[in-house]
Amino acid sequence: MQGLGLQSIKKNPALIPLYVCVAAGAAGAVYYMLRLATRNPDVTWNRSTNPEPWQEYKNKQYKFYSPIRDYSKTKSPAPNYED
C-alpha cells in the first residue's frame, strides 16, 4: 500500500508526526484495555481461587483519580453476603 511503508516516510517526512500520534494512541488504548482486564473487579480470570473478586474492592479506592474525596476512608454501602 502506498503511503504506509518506510519509503514513503523517507519521501514525505511530514507524515512522521501522524505515525507517532497514531502509534501513541494505539499504545494508550492497549494499555487501558490491559489495565481494565487486570484491575477491574468485574473481570474474573480464575473463579476457582477467588469466587467473589468484588469483595476485595469493598474498602479500597476504585476510582482512578479523585481530587475531592478519599474513598479509602469511607465505608462501603455494599451488603455483606458472607454471613
Contact map, one row per residue, 1 for C-alpha under 8 A:
11111000000000000000000000000000000000000000000000000000000000000000000000000000000
11111001000000000000000000000000000000000000000000000000000000000000000000000000000
11111001100000000000000000000000000000000000000000000000000000000000000000000000000
11111101100000000000000000000000000000000000000000000000000000000000000000000000000
11111111100000000000000000000000000000000000000000000000000000000000000000000000000
00011111110000000000000000000000000000000000000000000000000000000000000000000000000
00001111111000000000000000000000000000000000000000000000000000000000000000000000000
01111111111100000000000000000000000000000000000000000000000000000000000000000000000
00111111111111110000000000000000000000000000000000000000000000000000000000000000000
00000111111110000000000000000000000000000000000000000000000000000000000000000000000
00000011111110000000000000000000000000000000000000000000000000000000000000000000000
00000001111111100000000000000000000000000000000000000000000000000000000000000000000
00000000111111110000000000000000000000000000000000000000000000000000000000000000000
00000000100111111100000000000000000000000000000000000000000000000000000000000000000
00000000100111111110000000000000000000000000000000000000000000000000000000000000000
00000000100011111111000000000000000000000000000000000000000000000000000000000000000
00000000000001111111100000000000000000000000000000000000000000000000000000000000000
00000000000001111111110000000000000000000000000000000000000000000000000000000000000
00000000000000111111111000000000000000000000000000000000000000000000000000000000000
00000000000000011111111100000000000000000000000000000000000000000000000000000000000
00000000000000001111111110000000000000000000000000000000000000000000000000000000000
00000000000000000111111111000000000000000000000000000000000000000000000000000000000
00000000000000000011111111100000000000000000000000000000000000000000000000000000000
00000000000000000001111111110000000000000000000000000000000000000000000000000000000
00000000000000000000111111111000000000000000000000000000000000000000000000000000000
00000000000000000000011111111100000000000000000000000000000000000000000000000000000
00000000000000000000001111111110000000000000000000000000000000000000000000000000000
00000000000000000000000111111111000000000000000000000000000000000000000000000000000
00000000000000000000000011111111100000000000000000000000000000000000000000000000000
00000000000000000000000001111111110000000000000000000000000000000000000000000000000
00000000000000000000000000111111111000000000000000000000000000000000000000000000000
00000000000000000000000000011111111100000000000000000000000000000000000000000000000
00000000000000000000000000001111111110000000000000000000000000000000000000000000000
00000000000000000000000000000111111111000000000000000000000000000000000000000000000
00000000000000000000000000000011111111110000000000000000000000000000000000000000000
00000000000000000000000000000001111111110000000000000000000000000000000000000000000
00000000000000000000000000000000111111110010000000000000000000000000000000000000000
00000000000000000000000000000000011111110010000000000000000000000000000000000000000
00000000000000000000000000000000001111111000000000000000000000000000000000000000000
00000000000000000000000000000000001111111110000000000000000000000000000000000000000
00000000000000000000000000000000000000111111000000001101100000000000000000000000000
00000000000000000000000000000000000000011111000000001100000000000000000000000000000
00000000000000000000000000000000000011011111100000000000000000000000000000000000000
00000000000000000000000000000000000000001111111000001000000000000000000000000000000
00000000000000000000000000000000000000000011111000000000000000000000000000000000000
00000000000000000000000000000000000000000001111111100000000000000000000000000000000
00000000000000000000000000000000000000000001111111110000000000000000000000000000000
00000000000000000000000000000000000000000000011111100000000000000000000000000000000
00000000000000000000000000000000000000000000011111100000000000000000000000000000000
00000000000000000000000000000000000000000000011111111000000000000000000000000000000
00000000000000000000000000000000000000000000011111111000000000000000000000000000000
00000000000000000000000000000000000000000000001001111110000000000000000000000000000
00000000000000000000000000000000000000001101000001111111100000000000000000000000000
00000000000000000000000000000000000000001100000000011111110000000000000000000000000
00000000000000000000000000000000000000000000000000011111110000000000000000000000000
00000000000000000000000000000000000000001000000000001111111100000000000000000000000
00000000000000000000000000000000000000001000000000001111111111000000000000000000000
00000000000000000000000000000000000000000000000000000111111100000000000000010100000
00000000000000000000000000000000000000000000000000000001111110000000001111110000000
00000000000000000000000000000000000000000000000000000001111111000000001100000000000
00000000000000000000000000000000000000000000000000000000101111110000011100000000000
00000000000000000000000000000000000000000000000000000000100111110000001000000000000
00000000000000000000000000000000000000000000000000000000000011111100000000000000000
00000000000000000000000000000000000000000000000000000000000011111100000000000000000
00000000000000000000000000000000000000000000000000000000000000111110000000000000000
00000000000000000000000000000000000000000000000000000000000000111111110000000000000
00000000000000000000000000000000000000000000000000000000000000001111110000000000000
00000000000000000000000000000000000000000000000000000000000000000111110000000000000
00000000000000000000000000000000000000000000000000000000000000000111111000000000000
00000000000000000000000000000000000000000000000000000000000010000111111111000000000
00000000000000000000000000000000000000000000000000000000001111000000111111000000000
00000000000000000000000000000000000000000000000000000000001110000000011111000000000
00000000000000000000000000000000000000000000000000000000001000000000011111100000000
00000000000000000000000000000000000000000000000000000000001000000000011111110000000
00000000000000000000000000000000000000000000000000000000001000000000000011111000000
00000000000000000000000000000000000000000000000000000000011000000000000001111100000
00000000000000000000000000000000000000000000000000000000000000000000000000111110000
00000000000000000000000000000000000000000000000000000000010000000000000000011111000
00000000000000000000000000000000000000000000000000000000000000000000000000001111100
00000000000000000000000000000000000000000000000000000000000000000000000000000111111
00000000000000000000000000000000000000000000000000000000000000000000000000000011111
00000000000000000000000000000000000000000000000000000000000000000000000000000001111
00000000000000000000000000000000000000000000000000000000000000000000000000000001111
